[in-house]
Amino acid sequence: MVFGKIEYLNLLPFHVFMKRFSRSSRENMTMEYKKSVPAKINNLFEKRIVDAAFISSIKAKKYKYAKLGIIAKKEVLSVLVIPQDDYKKDVESATSNLLANILGIKGEVLIGDKALKYYLSGGPHIDLAKAWNDKYHLPFVFALLAYHNHQSQIKKIEKHFSKTRVKIPRYILARASKKTGIKEEEILDYLKRISYKLDKKASLGLRKFYALS
């Protein structure tokens, strides 16, 4: 299975899980990864160059997807708008650009690790997940694990990841910190704000977003 891999911090627990899961004796899977930013992974998935990936929720609407996503129940810290008079999209994003437009929030959209670094620097910003929750009292689903085929494997991943509490090894955390310039304790605090299970309330948030899109 060819898997589209987004190397943002928000998927670090999933990547740690997959490394163990795909190599386990019971669930031996041959995995090949294509790495890029969300917008490019969307494109690779749509062209069927990858079999499965976390793709932007607005793109996932017309595909099959597991009950796994990148979900913020309230604030997320890594999807921001820097206030200014005009809209300025983040070329790495699809869903977040649309979300800013739906909420009528003008400014420069910033997503991913660079957005988290900006947040930690204390710059002026609007957290889009918080703005969504303040208005609709629902979680926001930024991405979904979509797939073209290998459904049985995807279902196994969904089942096991949903019930696994992933502990990130210290060496992986240190490597992520060095790569991003974000402190280890800040990474762990950030990850507490990310959910992955597409539960009933998250599904309601997703449907609301689709209705407004």
N, C-alpha and C positions, 0 to 999 in steps of 0.2 A: 504494500500500500504506500502510495506517495502522499505525504502529509505536508500541508503548507504550514510553515512554522514562523510565527511572529515572535521576535525576540524582545518584546517589551517585558518589563518586570511583572505586569499584571498576570502573565501566563507562566511565571516561574514555577509555581507549585504544580501546574499541569505537566510541564516539561520534566520535572523531577519524577512525577508519578509515571509518565510514559516510559522514561528510561528504564525504570524497574519493571514495569508491567510487560513491556515488549520483550524483555529478556527472561522473563520467568519461565520455568519449565512447563507450566500448565498452559500458558497463553503465549507460546512462542510466536512472535510476529516478525515478519521481515518488513522493516520500515525504511523508507527513503524520505529525506526531508528537503524541501525547497524553502529557503529562508528569505524573508523580505518584510517590508512594512505593510500595514493592513490594506491599503489601496491596491498594491501590487499583488498581494495574495488573493484579493477579490478577483483580480483579472486572471490570474493563473487558474483559479478555481472555475471561473466561467468558461475558460478555454479548455477545461478538463485536463490541464497539465498536472494538476494535483487531484487526488481522489477525495480528500477530506481536508477541512481546515476550519479554524475559527474565522468566519468572514463577517463583515459588517452586517448588522441585523437588517438593515434596509435591503441589502443584496440577498440575504438568506430567505427572504419572504417567498420566493418562487421555487425554492429547493427543499429537499428533505433535510431535516436537522434533528439532532439529538436534544434531549432535555438538559443540555449543558450550554452555558454561555459565559460572557463576561458581564457581570451584573453589579450595579451599585444600588444599594438600598436607600442610601442618602447621599452624602458627599462622596466624591471619588478621588479628588486631588490631582488627577492626571488627564482630565478633560476640561479645559478652561477656555474662557474668553477674556482676552485683555481688552478692556473697554476702549473704544475709539468710535469715531463718527460713522465709519463704513464697515461693511462685512469684508472679512479677509479669511478665505478658507485655508485649512491645513491640507496640503496636497497628499498627505499620508492617510487622510480620513475620508469617509463617505457619510456614515451615520452622524457623526458629531457635527459636521457642517450643516446637515439638514436639521438637526436638533436645535442648533443656535437660531436658525431661520424660523422654525416653528415657534420657539419661545420669544421671538422678536428681540433677541439680544445681539446688539451690534458690537463689532470689534474683531480682533484677530483670534481665530480658533487655534488652539494649541493642544495637541494630544500626546500621550505616551510619556516616555521617560523625560523628554525635554520639558514637558508640561509640569511633571512632578518636581523637577529641579527648579523650575520657575516658581512654583508654589512655595517650595522650601526657602527660596530667596526672599520671600515676603513681598513680592511685587503685587500691584493691584490686579484683581481678577474676579471673575464670576465662575463658580463651579457649576457646570451645566447639569450634572446629576442632582445636585442640591436644588437648583432652580426648578428642575422638573418635579422633584419630590415636593417642594414647597407648593407648587401649583396643582399637582394632581394626586399627591399622597400615594404615589406608587413607585416601585423600583424602576430603574431604567436599564434596559438590556442593550448593551453596546454591540455585542457580537454573539454569534451562535455557531455551534459546531455543526457545520453543514457537510453533506457527503453526497457523492454520486453513486457509489457502490460500496462493497465490503460492509453491508449493513450489519451482519452478525458480529463482526469485529467492533464496529462502532457501538453497538448495543452493549457489548461486554465492557468496553471502555467506559461508557456512561454508567453502567451498573457499579463497577468497581471504584471509579473515581468519586462517584457521589457518596460512597460510604467510607472513603479513605481520608483519614486526617494526615495530610502530607507534612512531614517534617523536613525542612530544607537543610541539607548538610552544611556544616560551617564552611567548608572549602568552596562550595557553590555560592553561598551567600557572599563570601569574601571576593570571589571572582566577579560576581554581579556588581558589587560595590565599587570595585576597581574600574570596571568597564563603564559604569554610569556616573561615577563621581558622587554617588549618594551613599550616605552612611548605612551600615548594616542595620542598625536599630531603626533608622528611618524607613528602610525597605520593609522590615517586618511590621512596623506600624501601618504603613500604607496597605500592605496585603490584607490586613484585618478588615479593610473597607470593601474588599472585592468578594463577591459571591459567585458561585459557578453553577449551582443547581437551578434549573428553570422550574421553580415551584409555581403554585397557583397564583400568588400575588405578582410574581415576576411576569407570568404569562399575561395577566391582566394589563400590566404596564406595557408589554410588547404589543398587545392588541390595540391599546390606546394610541401608541406611537404610529402603528400602521394606519389607523383610522385618520390620523391627523396629517399623514404624509401625502 
